[in-house]
Amino acid sequence: MVNVLIIIPARGGSKGIARKNLRSLNSRPLISYSVHTALESRFNPDVYVSSEDKEILSIASNLGSRIHCRADSLALDATTLDPVIYNAYQEIASKENKVYDLIVTMQATSPLLESATLDAAIDRMLESPSVDTIIS
């Protein structure tokens, strides 16, 4: 069995579109699409939403995701994704007491990604150790 961790970063302080991760798309919060896609993966991953925003974390939890409360220092406009994912991975791996074979970053702003596409990407990563990144 392979251990897959999916982290969905969802900062509350978006400048381009205010509160975009919670904005309604077809009567659902935008983040709900990514959470649903991740939870439907046949790899039965641990799915975490990482945010500094309490409302995002509450909605993510209600959607069935686990939550990672991100430090405010990792939610600044200038913060890149790498330290956000690495910090979340370290804290989650310790909390879950697991060694993960694969860490997947899913954007909350990709509502059209399907579970089959996600699973195909995970298959590709597991079958090809030389491939270290896949972007949909």
C-alpha positions in Angstrom: 0.0 0.0 0.0 1.3 3.4 -0.9 0.9 6.4 1.4 -0.2 9.5 -0.4 -0.6 12.9 1.2 -2.6 15.6 -0.7 -2.2 19.2 0.6 -4.6 21.8 -0.7 -3.1 25.3 0.1 -5.9 27.8 0.6 -4.8 31.2 1.8 -7.5 33.5 3.1 -5.9 36.8 2.1 -6.1 36.7 -1.7 -5.5 40.0 -3.3 -6.6 39.3 -6.8 -10.1 38.0 -6.0 -11.0 38.5 -2.3 -11.8 35.3 -0.5 -11.6 33.4 -3.7 -11.3 30.0 -2.1 -14.7 30.4 -0.6 -16.4 32.1 -3.5 -19.4 30.3 -4.8 -19.2 28.4 -8.1 -22.4 26.6 -9.0 -23.7 27.1 -5.5 -20.6 25.5 -3.9 -17.5 27.1 -2.4 -14.6 26.9 -4.8 -12.5 24.8 -2.5 -15.1 22.1 -2.3 -14.3 20.9 -5.8 -10.6 20.2 -5.0 -11.5 18.6 -1.6 -14.0 16.3 -3.3 -11.6 15.3 -6.1 -8.9 14.5 -3.6 -11.2 12.5 -1.3 -12.5 10.5 -4.3 -9.0 9.3 -5.3 -8.6 5.5 -5.4 -5.3 5.9 -3.5 -7.2 6.8 -0.3 -4.9 9.7 0.4 -4.7 11.7 3.6 -6.3 15.0 2.4 -5.4 18.2 4.2 -6.3 21.8 3.6 -3.6 24.2 4.8 -4.7 27.7 5.7 -4.4 30.5 8.2 -8.0 31.3 7.7 -10.4 29.9 10.3 -13.5 30.0 8.0 -11.6 28.1 5.2 -10.4 25.5 7.7 -14.0 25.1 9.1 -15.5 24.6 5.7 -12.7 22.2 4.7 -13.3 20.2 7.8 -17.1 20.1 7.1 -16.3 18.9 3.5 -14.4 15.9 5.0 -10.8 17.2 4.7 -8.4 17.2 7.6 -7.0 20.6 8.4 -3.6 22.1 8.9 -3.5 25.5 10.6 -0.8 27.4 8.8 1.3 30.0 10.6 0.5 33.6 9.6 4.2 34.0 8.6 3.5 31.4 5.8 0.4 33.2 4.5 2.0 36.5 3.4 1.7 37.8 -0.2 5.4 37.2 -0.8 5.4 33.6 0.6 6.1 31.0 -2.1 4.4 27.6 -2.2 7.5 25.5 -1.3 7.8 26.5 2.4 4.1 26.2 2.8 3.9 22.7 1.5 7.1 21.6 3.3 5.9 23.0 6.7 2.5 21.3 6.3 4.2 18.0 5.3 6.5 18.0 8.3 3.7 18.7 10.7 1.2 16.3 9.1 3.8 13.4 8.9 4.5 13.9 12.6 0.9 14.1 13.5 -0.1 11.1 11.4 3.1 9.2 12.3 3.5 8.2 8.7 6.1 8.1 6.0 4.6 9.4 2.8 5.6 7.9 -0.6 4.2 10.9 -2.4 3.1 14.4 -1.6 0.6 16.0 -3.9 -0.1 19.7 -4.0 -3.6 20.4 -5.4 -4.7 24.0 -6.0 -8.1 25.0 -4.7 -8.5 27.1 -7.8 -8.6 24.1 -10.2 -12.3 23.0 -9.9 -12.3 21.1 -13.2 -9.6 18.5 -12.2 -11.2 15.1 -12.0 -10.2 12.2 -9.7 -9.4 10.0 -12.7 -6.8 12.6 -13.8 -5.4 13.0 -10.3 -5.1 9.2 -10.1 -3.4 9.0 -13.5 -0.8 11.5 -12.4 -0.2 9.6 -9.1 0.2 6.4 -11.2 2.7 8.1 -13.4 4.7 9.4 -10.5 4.8 6.0 -8.8 5.8 4.2 -12.0 8.5 6.7 -13.1 10.8 7.6 -10.2 12.7 10.0 -12.5 9.5 12.1 -12.8 9.4 14.5 -9.8 6.8 17.0 -10.9 3.5 16.8 -12.9 1.4 19.9 -13.5 -2.1 19.6 -14.9 
